Amino acid sequence: MAVGDIETYYEDGVWKNRVQGNQRASDAGGSKADAQARGREKAIDRGVEHVVKKRDGTIGEKNTYPRSRDQHPPKG
């Protein structure tokens, strides 16, 4: 992940979002879907990658915004 990308992650029983390179979360609370939606909006606004992690900290998915910047677009 590059500095400036948005990360959605689980910590201390709460789903959070933060900008890579920052130590503190930019927002927290709600369900995973709520946090993921807020993270997606931030990534779209900034034109960066959105990384969604699973509860165990492994990467669940990555989405690049805008899609035209994706160096490895999905096939089909």
PDB file of N, CA, C and O in Angstrom:
ATOM      1  N   MET A   1       0.832  -1.179   0.000  1.00  0.00           N
ATOM      2  CA  MET A   1       0.000   0.000   0.000  1.00  0.00           C
ATOM      3  C   MET A   1       0.875   1.240   0.000  1.00  0.00           C
ATOM      4  O   MET A   1       1.914   1.292   0.659  1.00  0.00           O
ATOM      5  N   ALA A   2       0.445   2.211  -0.733  1.00  0.00           N
ATOM      6  CA  ALA A   2       1.195   3.454  -0.837  1.00  0.00           C
ATOM      7  C   ALA A   2       0.670   4.483   0.169  1.00  0.00           C
ATOM      8  O   ALA A   2      -0.491   4.437   0.578  1.00  0.00           O
ATOM      9  N   VAL A   3       1.524   5.384   0.546  1.00  0.00           N
ATOM     10  CA  VAL A   3       1.116   6.464   1.435  1.00  0.00           C
ATOM     11  C   VAL A   3       0.007   7.244   0.740  1.00  0.00           C
ATOM     12  O   VAL A   3       0.133   7.613  -0.428  1.00  0.00           O
ATOM     13  N   GLY A   4      -1.078   7.490   1.464  1.00  0.00           N
ATOM     14  CA  GLY A   4      -2.214   8.212   0.904  1.00  0.00           C
ATOM     15  C   GLY A   4      -3.387   7.313   0.552  1.00  0.00           C
ATOM     16  O   GLY A   4      -4.509   7.798   0.403  1.00  0.00           O
ATOM     17  N   ASP A   5      -3.148   5.994   0.413  1.00  0.00           N
ATOM     18  CA  ASP A   5      -4.243   5.068   0.159  1.00  0.00           C
ATOM     19  C   ASP A   5      -5.132   4.984   1.398  1.00  0.00           C
ATOM     20  O   ASP A   5      -4.683   5.274   2.507  1.00  0.00           O
ATOM     21  N   ILE A   6      -6.378   4.592   1.212  1.00  0.00           N
ATOM     22  CA  ILE A   6      -7.330   4.455   2.311  1.00  0.00           C
ATOM     23  C   ILE A   6      -7.410   2.994   2.727  1.00  0.00           C
ATOM     24  O   ILE A   6      -7.527   2.106   1.882  1.00  0.00           O
ATOM     25  N   GLU A   7      -7.348   2.752   4.017  1.00  0.00           N
ATOM     26  CA  GLU A   7      -7.400   1.403   4.566  1.00  0.00           C
ATOM     27  C   GLU A   7      -8.606   1.273   5.494  1.00  0.00           C
ATOM     28  O   GLU A   7      -8.784   2.086   6.402  1.00  0.00           O
ATOM     29  N   THR A   8      -9.434   0.254   5.268  1.00  0.00           N
ATOM     30  CA  THR A   8     -10.532  -0.089   6.166  1.00  0.00           C
ATOM     31  C   THR A   8     -10.067  -1.312   6.941  1.00  0.00           C
ATOM     32  O   THR A   8      -9.685  -2.315   6.338  1.00  0.00           O
ATOM     33  N   TYR A   9     -10.093  -1.246   8.263  1.00  0.00           N
ATOM     34  CA  TYR A   9      -9.558  -2.332   9.088  1.00  0.00           C
ATOM     35  C   TYR A   9     -10.332  -2.463  10.391  1.00  0.00           C
ATOM     36  O   TYR A   9     -11.097  -1.575  10.766  1.00  0.00           O
ATOM     37  N   TYR A  10     -10.121  -3.587  11.079  1.00  0.00           N
ATOM     38  CA  TYR A  10     -10.793  -3.902  12.333  1.00  0.00           C
ATOM     39  C   TYR A  10      -9.788  -3.828  13.464  1.00  0.00           C
ATOM     40  O   TYR A  10      -8.729  -4.453  13.406  1.00  0.00           O
ATOM     41  N   GLU A  11     -10.123  -3.053  14.504  1.00  0.00           N
ATOM     42  CA  GLU A  11      -9.212  -2.902  15.640  1.00  0.00           C
ATOM     43  C   GLU A  11     -10.010  -2.624  16.900  1.00  0.00           C
ATOM     44  O   GLU A  11     -10.897  -1.770  16.906  1.00  0.00           O
ATOM     45  N   ASP A  12      -9.698  -3.335  17.953  1.00  0.00           N
ATOM     46  CA  ASP A  12     -10.342  -3.133  19.256  1.00  0.00           C
ATOM     47  C   ASP A  12     -11.865  -3.227  19.183  1.00  0.00           C
ATOM     48  O   ASP A  12     -12.568  -2.472  19.853  1.00  0.00           O
ATOM     49  N   GLY A  13     -12.373  -4.152  18.371  1.00  0.00           N
ATOM     50  CA  GLY A  13     -13.811  -4.371  18.278  1.00  0.00           C
ATOM     51  C   GLY A  13     -14.562  -3.358  17.432  1.00  0.00           C
ATOM     52  O   GLY A  13     -15.792  -3.319  17.461  1.00  0.00           O
ATOM     53  N   VAL A  14     -13.833  -2.529  16.671  1.00  0.00           N
ATOM     54  CA  VAL A  14     -14.459  -1.460  15.877  1.00  0.00           C
ATOM     55  C   VAL A  14     -13.855  -1.436  14.471  1.00  0.00           C
ATOM     56  O   VAL A  14     -12.645  -1.594  14.304  1.00  0.00           O
ATOM     57  N   TRP A  15     -14.706  -1.237  13.464  1.00  0.00           N
ATOM     58  CA  TRP A  15     -14.238  -1.050  12.087  1.00  0.00           C
ATOM     59  C   TRP A  15     -13.828   0.408  11.921  1.00  0.00           C
ATOM     60  O   TRP A  15     -14.548   1.318  12.330  1.00  0.00           O
ATOM     61  N   LYS A  16     -12.654   0.618  11.312  1.00  0.00           N
ATOM     62  CA  LYS A  16     -12.093   1.964  11.192  1.00  0.00           C
ATOM     63  C   LYS A  16     -11.554   2.202   9.793  1.00  0.00           C
ATOM     64  O   LYS A  16     -11.331   1.259   9.034  1.00  0.00           O
ATOM     65  N   ASN A  17     -11.345   3.474   9.457  1.00  0.00           N
ATOM     66  CA  ASN A  17     -10.693   3.893   8.218  1.00  0.00           C
ATOM     67  C   ASN A  17      -9.534   4.808   8.579  1.00  0.00           C
ATOM     68  O   ASN A  17      -9.607   5.587   9.529  1.00  0.00           O
ATOM     69  N   ARG A  18      -8.463   4.697   7.798  1.00  0.00           N
ATOM     70  CA  ARG A  18      -7.354   5.636   7.970  1.00  0.00           C
ATOM     71  C   ARG A  18      -6.632   5.791   6.641  1.00  0.00           C
ATOM     72  O   ARG A  18      -6.703   4.939   5.755  1.00  0.00           O
ATOM     73  N   VAL A  19      -5.941   6.904   6.542  1.00  0.00           N
ATOM     74  CA  VAL A  19      -5.090   7.172   5.391  1.00  0.00           C
ATOM     75  C   VAL A  19      -3.745   6.537   5.688  1.00  0.00           C
ATOM     76  O   VAL A  19      -3.185   6.747   6.764  1.00  0.00           O
ATOM     77  N   GLN A  20      -3.217   5.762   4.746  1.00  0.00           N
ATOM     78  CA  GLN A  20      -1.919   5.127   4.950  1.00  0.00           C
ATOM     79  C   GLN A  20      -0.867   6.187   5.228  1.00  0.00           C
ATOM     80  O   GLN A  20      -0.817   7.224   4.566  1.00  0.00           O
ATOM     81  N   GLY A  21      -0.043   5.916   6.199  1.00  0.00           N
ATOM     82  CA  GLY A  21       0.971   6.871   6.625  1.00  0.00           C
ATOM     83  C   GLY A  21       0.572   7.548   7.923  1.00  0.00           C
ATOM     84  O   GLY A  21       1.421   8.106   8.618  1.00  0.00           O
ATOM     85  N   ASN A  22      -0.714   7.505   8.260  1.00  0.00           N
ATOM     86  CA  ASN A  22      -1.207   8.073   9.516  1.00  0.00           C
ATOM     87  C   ASN A  22      -1.288   6.978  10.571  1.00  0.00           C
ATOM     88  O   ASN A  22      -1.529   5.816  10.247  1.00  0.00           O
ATOM     89  N   GLN A  23      -1.087   7.344  11.820  1.00  0.00           N
ATOM     90  CA  GLN A  23      -1.182   6.388  12.927  1.00  0.00           C
ATOM     91  C   GLN A  23      -2.609   6.232  13.429  1.00  0.00           C
ATOM     92  O   GLN A  23      -2.995   5.158  13.892  1.00  0.00           O
ATOM     93  N   ARG A  24      -3.391   7.301  13.339  1.00  0.00           N
ATOM     94  CA  ARG A  24      -4.744   7.295  13.904  1.00  0.00           C
ATOM     95  C   ARG A  24      -5.800   7.149  12.822  1.00  0.00           C
ATOM     96  O   ARG A  24      -5.606   7.547  11.673  1.00  0.00           O
ATOM     97  N   ALA A  25      -6.915   6.570  13.220  1.00  0.00           N
ATOM     98  CA  ALA A  25      -8.047   6.406  12.306  1.00  0.00           C
ATOM     99  C   ALA A  25      -8.683   7.759  12.016  1.00  0.00           C
ATOM    100  O   ALA A  25      -8.728   8.635  12.879  1.00  0.00           O
ATOM    101  N   SER A  26      -9.172   7.917  10.791  1.00  0.00           N
ATOM    102  CA  SER A  26      -9.864   9.154  10.426  1.00  0.00           C
ATOM    103  C   SER A  26     -11.333   9.087  10.805  1.00  0.00           C
ATOM    104  O   SER A  26     -11.965  10.121  11.021  1.00  0.00           O
ATOM    105  N   ASP A  27     -11.891   7.864  10.890  1.00  0.00           N
ATOM    106  CA  ASP A  27     -13.236   7.670  11.398  1.00  0.00           C
ATOM    107  C   ASP A  27     -13.385   6.236  11.878  1.00  0.00           C
ATOM    108  O   ASP A  27     -12.611   5.359  11.496  1.00  0.00           O
ATOM    109  N   ALA A  28     -14.386   6.006  12.719  1.00  0.00           N
ATOM    110  CA  ALA A  28     -14.588   4.675  13.291  1.00  0.00           C
ATOM    111  C   ALA A  28     -16.056   4.481  13.617  1.00  0.00           C
ATOM    112  O   ALA A  28     -16.815   5.437  13.773  1.00  0.00           O
ATOM    113  N   GLY A  29     -16.433   3.216  13.715  1.00  0.00           N
ATOM    114  CA  GLY A  29     -17.778   2.882  14.153  1.00  0.00           C
ATOM    115  C   GLY A  29     -18.650   2.298  13.063  1.00  0.00           C
ATOM    116  O   GLY A  29     -18.353   2.398  11.872  1.00  0.00           O
ATOM    117  N   GLY A  30     -19.729   1.687  13.502  1.00  0.00           N
ATOM    118  CA  GLY A  30     -20.677   1.075  12.574  1.00  0.00           C
ATOM    119  C   GLY A  30     -20.226  -0.311  12.145  1.00  0.00           C
ATOM    120  O   GLY A  30     -19.247  -0.856  12.655  1.00  0.00           O
ATOM    121  N   SER A  31     -20.954  -0.854  11.211  1.00  0.00           N
ATOM    122  CA  SER A  31     -20.645  -2.186  10.696  1.00  0.00           C
ATOM    123  C   SER A  31     -19.500  -2.114   9.691  1.00  0.00           C
ATOM    124  O   SER A  31     -19.064  -1.029   9.307  1.00  0.00           O
ATOM    125  N   LYS A  32     -19.026  -3.271   9.275  1.00  0.00           N
ATOM    126  CA  LYS A  32     -17.974  -3.317   8.264  1.00  0.00           C
ATOM    127  C   LYS A  32     -18.460  -2.652   6.982  1.00  0.00           C
ATOM    128  O   LYS A  32     -17.715  -1.906   6.345  1.00  0.00           O
ATOM    129  N   ALA A  33     -19.706  -2.920   6.603  1.00  0.00           N
ATOM    130  CA  ALA A  33     -20.265  -2.336   5.380  1.00  0.00           C
ATOM    131  C   ALA A  33     -20.296  -0.812   5.464  1.00  0.00           C
ATOM    132  O   ALA A  33     -20.002  -0.133   4.480  1.00  0.00           O
ATOM    133  N   ASP A  34     -20.647  -0.268   6.629  1.00  0.00           N
ATOM    134  CA  ASP A  34     -20.675   1.190   6.808  1.00  0.00           C
ATOM    135  C   ASP A  34     -19.270   1.785   6.665  1.00  0.00           C
ATOM    136  O   ASP A  34     -19.065   2.768   5.954  1.00  0.00           O
ATOM    137  N   ALA A  35     -18.312   1.167   7.356  1.00  0.00           N
ATOM    138  CA  ALA A  35     -16.929   1.660   7.292  1.00  0.00           C
ATOM    139  C   ALA A  35     -16.378   1.531   5.877  1.00  0.00           C
ATOM    140  O   ALA A  35     -15.663   2.412   5.400  1.00  0.00           O
ATOM    141  N   GLN A  36     -16.712   0.432   5.210  1.00  0.00           N
ATOM    142  CA  GLN A  36     -16.230   0.207   3.847  1.00  0.00           C
ATOM    143  C   GLN A  36     -16.804   1.261   2.898  1.00  0.00           C
ATOM    144  O   GLN A  36     -16.097   1.750   2.018  1.00  0.00           O
ATOM    145  N   ALA A  37     -18.062   1.607   3.068  1.00  0.00           N
ATOM    146  CA  ALA A  37     -18.689   2.627   2.218  1.00  0.00           C
ATOM    147  C   ALA A  37     -18.027   3.986   2.436  1.00  0.00           C
ATOM    148  O   ALA A  37     -17.766   4.709   1.473  1.00  0.00           O
ATOM    149  N   ARG A  38     -17.755   4.339   3.690  1.00  0.00           N
ATOM    150  CA  ARG A  38     -17.084   5.611   3.977  1.00  0.00           C
ATOM    151  C   ARG A  38     -15.672   5.614   3.398  1.00  0.00           C
ATOM    152  O   ARG A  38     -15.230   6.617   2.838  1.00  0.00           O
ATOM    153  N   GLY A  39     -14.964   4.493   3.531  1.00  0.00           N
ATOM    154  CA  GLY A  39     -13.615   4.379   2.980  1.00  0.00           C
ATOM    155  C   GLY A  39     -13.620   4.491   1.467  1.00  0.00           C
ATOM    156  O   GLY A  39     -12.746   5.134   0.886  1.00  0.00           O
ATOM    157  N   ARG A  40     -14.604   3.865   0.823  1.00  0.00           N
ATOM    158  CA  ARG A  40     -14.728   3.934  -0.641  1.00  0.00           C
ATOM    159  C   ARG A  40     -14.927   5.378  -1.087  1.00  0.00           C
ATOM    160  O   ARG A  40     -14.300   5.826  -2.047  1.00  0.00           O
ATOM    161  N   GLU A  41     -15.798   6.103  -0.393  1.00  0.00           N
ATOM    162  CA  GLU A  41     -16.048   7.511  -0.737  1.00  0.00           C
ATOM    163  C   GLU A  41     -14.759   8.335  -0.624  1.00  0.00           C
ATOM    164  O   GLU A  41     -14.469   9.164  -1.486  1.00  0.00           O
ATOM    165  N   LYS A  42     -13.997   8.104   0.434  1.00  0.00           N
ATOM    166  CA  LYS A  42     -12.741   8.842   0.614  1.00  0.00           C
ATOM    167  C   LYS A  42     -11.748   8.512  -0.495  1.00  0.00           C
ATOM    168  O   LYS A  42     -11.074   9.400  -1.017  1.00  0.00           O
ATOM    169  N   ALA A  43     -11.660   7.226  -0.854  1.00  0.00           N
ATOM    170  CA  ALA A  43     -10.725   6.810  -1.908  1.00  0.00           C
ATOM    171  C   ALA A  43     -11.121   7.414  -3.251  1.00  0.00           C
ATOM    172  O   ALA A  43     -10.259   7.843  -4.017  1.00  0.00           O
ATOM    173  N   ILE A  44     -12.405   7.449  -3.536  1.00  0.00           N
ATOM    174  CA  ILE A  44     -12.887   8.039  -4.795  1.00  0.00           C
ATOM    175  C   ILE A  44     -12.573   9.531  -4.819  1.00  0.00           C
ATOM    176  O   ILE A  44     -12.095  10.051  -5.827  1.00  0.00           O
ATOM    177  N   ASP A  45     -12.839  10.218  -3.712  1.00  0.00           N
ATOM    178  CA  ASP A  45     -12.562  11.662  -3.633  1.00  0.00           C
ATOM    179  C   ASP A  45     -11.080  11.967  -3.835  1.00  0.00           C
ATOM    180  O   ASP A  45     -10.729  12.957  -4.476  1.00  0.00           O
ATOM    181  N   ARG A  46     -10.214  11.120  -3.291  1.00  0.00           N
ATOM    182  CA  ARG A  46      -8.764  11.342  -3.379  1.00  0.00           C
ATOM    183  C   ARG A  46      -8.138  10.738  -4.632  1.00  0.00           C
ATOM    184  O   ARG A  46      -7.019  11.096  -4.999  1.00  0.00           O
ATOM    185  N   GLY A  47      -8.855   9.821  -5.293  1.00  0.00           N
ATOM    186  CA  GLY A  47      -8.307   9.152  -6.475  1.00  0.00           C
ATOM    187  C   GLY A  47      -7.177   8.200  -6.111  1.00  0.00           C
ATOM    188  O   GLY A  47      -6.136   8.182  -6.768  1.00  0.00           O
ATOM    189  N   VAL A  48      -7.386   7.404  -5.053  1.00  0.00           N
ATOM    190  CA  VAL A  48      -6.365   6.472  -4.569  1.00  0.00           C
ATOM    191  C   VAL A  48      -6.944   5.063  -4.448  1.00  0.00           C
ATOM    192  O   VAL A  48      -8.100   4.820  -4.794  1.00  0.00           O
ATOM    193  N   GLU A  49      -6.126   4.151  -3.954  1.00  0.00           N
ATOM    194  CA  GLU A  49      -6.562   2.768  -3.765  1.00  0.00           C
ATOM    195  C   GLU A  49      -7.257   2.623  -2.410  1.00  0.00           C
ATOM    196  O   GLU A  49      -6.864   3.252  -1.428  1.00  0.00           O
ATOM    197  N   HIS A  50      -8.305   1.777  -2.372  1.00  0.00           N
ATOM    198  CA  HIS A  50      -9.012   1.464  -1.138  1.00  0.00           C
ATOM    199  C   HIS A  50      -8.712   0.015  -0.801  1.00  0.00           C
ATOM    200  O   HIS A  50      -9.041  -0.887  -1.572  1.00  0.00           O
ATOM    201  N   VAL A  51      -8.089  -0.213   0.348  1.00  0.00           N
ATOM    202  CA  VAL A  51      -7.723  -1.556   0.795  1.00  0.00           C
ATOM    203  C   VAL A  51      -8.639  -1.934   1.950  1.00  0.00           C
ATOM    204  O   VAL A  51      -8.688  -1.243   2.967  1.00  0.00           O
ATOM    205  N   VAL A  52      -9.365  -3.038   1.784  1.00  0.00           N
ATOM    206  CA  VAL A  52     -10.275  -3.522   2.817  1.00  0.00           C
ATOM    207  C   VAL A  52      -9.662  -4.776   3.430  1.00  0.00           C
ATOM    208  O   VAL A  52      -9.411  -5.764   2.741  1.00  0.00           O
ATOM    209  N   LYS A  53      -9.429  -4.715   4.733  1.00  0.00           N
ATOM    210  CA  LYS A  53      -8.831  -5.851   5.429  1.00  0.00           C
ATOM    211  C   LYS A  53      -9.909  -6.668   6.136  1.00  0.00           C
ATOM    212  O   LYS A  53     -10.979  -6.164   6.477  1.00  0.00           O
ATOM    213  N   LYS A  54      -9.593  -7.939   6.343  1.00  0.00           N
ATOM    214  CA  LYS A  54     -10.469  -8.827   7.100  1.00  0.00           C
ATOM    215  C   LYS A  54     -10.198  -8.615   8.587  1.00  0.00           C
ATOM    216  O   LYS A  54      -9.265  -7.905   8.963  1.00  0.00           O
ATOM    217  N   ARG A  55     -11.019  -9.234   9.420  1.00  0.00           N
ATOM    218  CA  ARG A  55     -10.843  -9.089  10.868  1.00  0.00           C
ATOM    219  C   ARG A  55      -9.455  -9.524  11.328  1.00  0.00           C
ATOM    220  O   ARG A  55      -8.914  -8.970  12.285  1.00  0.00           O
ATOM    221  N   ASP A  56      -8.873 -10.526  10.641  1.00  0.00           N
ATOM    222  CA  ASP A  56      -7.558 -11.029  11.047  1.00  0.00           C
ATOM    223  C   ASP A  56      -6.398 -10.164  10.531  1.00  0.00           C
ATOM    224  O   ASP A  56      -5.236 -10.466  10.801  1.00  0.00           O
ATOM    225  N   GLY A  57      -6.708  -9.100   9.797  1.00  0.00           N
ATOM    226  CA  GLY A  57      -5.680  -8.171   9.324  1.00  0.00           C
ATOM    227  C   GLY A  57      -5.150  -8.456   7.933  1.00  0.00           C
ATOM    228  O   GLY A  57      -4.374  -7.666   7.396  1.00  0.00           O
ATOM    229  N   THR A  58      -5.559  -9.580   7.334  1.00  0.00           N
ATOM    230  CA  THR A  58      -5.136  -9.874   5.967  1.00  0.00           C
ATOM    231  C   THR A  58      -5.982  -9.075   4.985  1.00  0.00           C
ATOM    232  O   THR A  58      -7.112  -8.693   5.290  1.00  0.00           O
ATOM    233  N   ILE A  59      -5.426  -8.829   3.812  1.00  0.00           N
ATOM    234  CA  ILE A  59      -6.132  -8.038   2.814  1.00  0.00           C
ATOM    235  C   ILE A  59      -7.259  -8.866   2.205  1.00  0.00           C
ATOM    236  O   ILE A  59      -7.036  -9.973   1.715  1.00  0.00           O
ATOM    237  N   GLY A  60      -8.464  -8.318   2.243  1.00  0.00           N
ATOM    238  CA  GLY A  60      -9.628  -8.987   1.675  1.00  0.00           C
ATOM    239  C   GLY A  60      -9.875  -8.555   0.249  1.00  0.00           C
ATOM    240  O   GLY A  60     -10.205  -9.379  -0.604  1.00  0.00           O
ATOM    241  N   GLU A  61      -9.718  -7.273  -0.019  1.00  0.00           N
ATOM    242  CA  GLU A  61      -9.884  -6.752  -1.376  1.00  0.00           C
ATOM    243  C   GLU A  61      -9.202  -5.412  -1.524  1.00  0.00           C
ATOM    244  O   GLU A  61      -8.939  -4.708  -0.549  1.00  0.00           O
ATOM    245  N   LYS A  62      -8.919  -5.076  -2.786  1.00  0.00           N
ATOM    246  CA  LYS A  62      -8.321  -3.786  -3.135  1.00  0.00           C
ATOM    247  C   LYS A  62      -9.088  -3.231  -4.323  1.00  0.00           C
ATOM    248  O   LYS A  62      -9.423  -3.961  -5.256  1.00  0.00           O
ATOM    249  N   ASN A  63      -9.359  -1.948  -4.281  1.00  0.00           N
ATOM    250  CA  ASN A  63     -10.029  -1.272  -5.385  1.00  0.00           C
ATOM    251  C   ASN A  63      -9.301   0.025  -5.675  1.00  0.00           C
ATOM    252  O   ASN A  63      -9.001   0.791  -4.760  1.00  0.00           O
ATOM    253  N   THR A  64      -9.014   0.276  -6.951  1.00  0.00           N
ATOM    254  CA  THR A  64      -8.309   1.473  -7.370  1.00  0.00           C
ATOM    255  C   THR A  64      -9.297   2.465  -7.965  1.00  0.00           C
ATOM    256  O   THR A  64     -10.150   2.097  -8.773  1.00  0.00           O
ATOM    257  N   TYR A  65      -9.176   3.724  -7.561  1.00  0.00           N
ATOM    258  CA  TYR A  65     -10.036   4.789  -8.085  1.00  0.00           C
ATOM    259  C   TYR A  65      -9.163   5.893  -8.637  1.00  0.00           C
ATOM    260  O   TYR A  65      -8.168   6.232  -7.996  1.00  0.00           O
ATOM    261  N   PRO A  66      -9.464   6.472  -9.774  1.00  0.00           N
ATOM    262  CA  PRO A  66     -10.466   5.956 -10.711  1.00  0.00           C
ATOM    263  C   PRO A  66      -9.990   4.651 -11.333  1.00  0.00           C
ATOM    264  O   PRO A  66      -8.793   4.367 -11.371  1.00  0.00           O
ATOM    265  N   ARG A  67     -10.928   3.873 -11.812  1.00  0.00           N
ATOM    266  CA  ARG A  67     -10.630   2.536 -12.340  1.00  0.00           C
ATOM    267  C   ARG A  67      -9.588   2.571 -13.459  1.00  0.00           C
ATOM    268  O   ARG A  67      -8.843   1.608 -13.640  1.00  0.00           O
ATOM    269  N   SER A  68      -9.531   3.650 -14.194  1.00  0.00           N
ATOM    270  CA  SER A  68      -8.580   3.754 -15.315  1.00  0.00           C
ATOM    271  C   SER A  68      -7.123   3.720 -14.834  1.00  0.00           C
ATOM    272  O   SER A  68      -6.223   3.462 -15.633  1.00  0.00           O
ATOM    273  N   ARG A  69      -6.874   3.979 -13.530  1.00  0.00           N
ATOM    274  CA  ARG A  69      -5.514   3.942 -12.974  1.00  0.00           C
ATOM    275  C   ARG A  69      -5.055   2.545 -12.617  1.00  0.00           C
ATOM    276  O   ARG A  69      -3.870   2.337 -12.357  1.00  0.00           O
ATOM    277  N   ASP A  70      -5.969   1.576 -12.599  1.00  0.00           N
ATOM    278  CA  ASP A  70      -5.642   0.217 -12.173  1.00  0.00           C
ATOM    279  C   ASP A  70      -4.622  -0.414 -13.115  1.00  0.00           C
ATOM    280  O   ASP A  70      -4.881  -0.559 -14.309  1.00  0.00           O
ATOM    281  N   GLN A  71      -3.465  -0.788 -12.578  1.00  0.00           N
ATOM    282  CA  GLN A  71      -2.408  -1.379 -13.389  1.00  0.00           C
ATOM    283  C   GLN A  71      -2.695  -2.847 -13.706  1.00  0.00           C
ATOM    284  O   GLN A  71      -2.128  -3.396 -14.650  1.00  0.00           O
ATOM    285  N   HIS A  72      -3.563  -3.479 -12.935  1.00  0.00           N
ATOM    286  CA  HIS A  72      -3.911  -4.884 -13.120  1.00  0.00           C
ATOM    287  C   HIS A  72      -5.425  -5.046 -13.090  1.00  0.00           C
ATOM    288  O   HIS A  72      -5.961  -5.615 -12.139  1.00  0.00           O
ATOM    289  N   PRO A  73      -6.127  -4.556 -14.116  1.00  0.00           N
ATOM    290  CA  PRO A  73      -7.596  -4.628 -14.100  1.00  0.00           C
ATOM    291  C   PRO A  73      -8.065  -6.080 -14.175  1.00  0.00           C
ATOM    292  O   PRO A  73      -7.372  -6.925 -14.740  1.00  0.00           O
ATOM    293  N   PRO A  74      -9.247  -6.377 -13.604  1.00  0.00           N
ATOM    294  CA  PRO A  74      -9.778  -7.737 -13.673  1.00  0.00           C
ATOM    295  C   PRO A  74     -10.118  -8.099 -15.114  1.00  0.00           C
ATOM    296  O   PRO A  74     -10.504  -7.243 -15.910  1.00  0.00           O
ATOM    297  N   LYS A  75      -9.970  -9.364 -15.429  1.00  0.00           N
ATOM    298  CA  LYS A  75     -10.281  -9.825 -16.772  1.00  0.00           C
ATOM    299  C   LYS A  75     -11.750 -10.198 -16.854  1.00  0.00           C
ATOM    300  O   LYS A  75     -12.307 -10.796 -15.933  1.00  0.00           O
ATOM    301  N   GLY A  76     -12.376  -9.834 -17.980  1.00  0.00           N
ATOM    302  CA  GLY A  76     -13.761 -10.233 -18.239  1.00  0.00           C
ATOM    303  C   GLY A  76     -14.758  -9.448 -17.609  1.00  0.00           C
ATOM    304  O   GLY A  76     -15.949  -9.714 -17.774  1.00  0.00           O
TER     305      GLY A  76
END
